[in-house]
């Protein structure tokens, strides 16, 4: 695992701040279940498998970590290449753009979010659509690039602000 030395003073400060947002009850620790949330608050996009590999838990209350334990995790995940970015996701959605006009069926996007990769549940999809989706047209089509931009830019920041 990487060390805290691989982080700049500014990155350490940001990580400590993000970590502190997720602390509860004056404790100096966070639940390991929240590691992914803290990493996402730091503009990273780790997979669930990577979070688990780094010590994240699937259930609350199994383990606590300190900020000193979190910093090497942050340094390691920052170096990971398997996170995906806007352009990667845009290329995937273009596969569903049958007319190559920037539109795809809302039903297809809904199905993909529920069935592929790191699946979302119905409530999560409904929340994402409510927060990020433009209205569908009469043919059931949505412009996917603005949706994806909101997902990559604004939705994570919105969720972060609610913590």
Residue pairs with C-beta under 8 A, 6 or more apart in sequence:
1 54
1 72
1 73
1 75
1 76
2 72
2 75
2 76
2 78
2 79
3 72
3 75
4 12
4 68
4 71
4 72
4 75
6 75
6 78
6 79
7 15
7 71
7 74
7 75
7 78
11 74
11 78
12 71
14 42
15 38
15 42
15 67
15 70
15 71
15 74
16 67
18 38
18 41
18 42
19 30
19 38
19 67
19 70
20 67
21 38
21 41
21 160
21 163
22 30
22 34
22 37
22 38
22 41
22 163
23 29
23 30
24 30
27 64
28 66
28 67
29 64
29 65
29 66
30 38
30 64
30 65
30 70
31 57
31 60
31 61
31 62
31 63
31 64
32 55
32 56
32 57
32 62
32 63
32 64
32 65
33 56
33 57
33 58
33 59
33 60
33 61
33 62
35 51
35 54
35 55
35 56
35 65
35 70
35 73
36 46
36 48
36 51
36 56
37 163
38 70
38 74
39 46
39 51
39 73
39 74
39 77
40 46
40 156
40 159
40 160
41 156
41 160
41 163
42 74
43 156
44 74
44 77
44 78
44 83
45 83
45 84
45 85
46 54
46 77
46 80
46 83
47 82
47 83
47 118
48 118
50 77
50 80
50 82
52 58
54 73
54 76
54 77
55 63
55 65
55 69
55 73
57 63
65 73
85 152
86 148
86 149
86 152
89 148
89 151
89 152
90 144
90 145
90 148
93 104
93 109
93 144
93 145
93 148
94 100
96 104
96 105
96 108
96 109
96 112
96 144
97 103
97 104
97 144
98 104
102 143
102 144
102 145
103 137
103 141
103 142
103 143
103 144
104 141
104 142
104 144
105 140
105 141
105 142
106 133
106 136
106 140
106 141
106 142
107 140
109 142
109 144
109 147
110 125
110 129
113 119
113 120
113 124
113 125
113 128
114 120
114 121
114 122
114 125
120 128
128 151
128 155
131 150
131 154
131 155
131 158
132 147
132 150
132 151
132 154
132 155
133 142
133 147
134 142
134 143
134 146
134 147
135 142
136 142
